Amino acid sequence: MSKVRRGGYVFVTWKGDHAPRHVHVYRDGVLIVKWDLDNQQPMVGKVTRRIRVLLEQLKFEGAL
């Protein structure tokens, strides 16, 4: 499991989790969005512009 805190959100991924590759994004313990990393779209919930920016930063840094 990988957990990264950034911008008030917690981004969680699990090795060996089901396809497609995705990240769970939480704020205050509540799931905000489950983001499909392969297709760049939400699987569950809604993504904000701020979350998209943070996802791009984490991907660029190699954290996702």
Sequence and secondary structure as in RCSB ss.txt:
>XXXX:A:sequence
MSKVRRGGYVFVTWKGDHAPRHVHVYRDGVLIVKWDLDNQQPMVGKVTRRIRVLLEQLKFEGAL
>XXXX:A:secstr
 EEEEETTEEEEE TT  SS EEEEEETTEEEEEEETTTTEEEEE   HHHHHHHHHHHHHT  
